[in-house]
């Protein structure tokens, strides 16, 4: 079972699940999942959910956890923070889940965090990047995705390699905790590098006409525009920037990818670059290629869009992490799983998953350190940089 630590991997190679009674065999361990399956960022949430299902199947096919199969209980948070709270209360109070994964957006995740403390249920955060999530003093939060600050610092290692050089940047970001937080962290990094920072334009998550924002950026004198939003809005921003003949380099943050431009590219020759956390075009670059292959094989079996794996791996790694915590805990109880999450060492599709303490003493949240890639998109073709 590749999803375990290397130490436990050897032990499980010869593992055979003992014969169970028909009643026992029907028992499952529930894992709650809250994702945006409808609304402006539904594509991303749906891909994460596909990844979670692939992980559940993979784990169950390899003996399950504690002799039981895991069962995902999936709720749609409808791309809305209030609905995210409702989904979590249903998962905890009605479905009795002992642990959850979600909720994609920083805004949705921040909204549900008080409920984790109220009910004492741990959450693995698979996508949200706001630093507030792990600095708020919530000991029930464990994040596998990078913060915007971590992403910016990782990108700082390659920013000097650009030709032509990055000398002045503007920002076009979604007007929420994720987009605004990303602009703050990237500005800090760029200014520390001596790069000038110009305008910041914002857009609501459901905005489809970005002509006003792009017109404001067109003559700003910047050579690069950093864009932060979900895959649907990234697609619109890049396509409309090409149509308006913006000459700036487009560079997106946050791990999203404008997958629609693979099938229907923007203006010929138009180039965009994207910071992502999984690169399905180069699985050999993954730290654990066998795990990446297991995820990608599951994705291919379901006949899903290749680029969707950029979001889908988040769900895969999140469920692997939860399953390993349940195994370490020895029981499917919230407090025990929370304590066990501090001990996990998981080989994921993105890389190694283990949690460091972040936040106020005594109320720390867990933060893992993911890998980061930069890919270039031109005329429907992707190159991993």
Secondary structure, 3 states (H helix, E strand, C coil): CCCCCHHHHHHHHCCCCCCCCHHHHCCEEEEEEEECCCCCCHHHHHHHHHHHHHHHHHHHHCCCECCEEEEEEEEECCCCHHHHHHHHHHHHHHCCCCEEEECCCHHHHHHHHHHHHHHCCEEEECCCCCCHHHHCCCCCEEECCCCHHHHHHHHHCCHHHCCCCCCEEEEEEECCHHHHHHHHHHHHHHHHCCCEEEEEEEECCCCCCCHHHHHHHHCCCCCEEEEECCHHHHHHHHHHHHHCCCCCEEEEECCCCCCHHHHCCCCCCCEEEEEECCCHHHHHHCCCHHHHHHHHHHHHHCCCCHHHHHHHHHHHHHHHHHHHHHHHHCCCCHHHHHHHHCCCCEECCCCEECCEEECCCCCCEEECCCCCEEEEEECCEEEEC
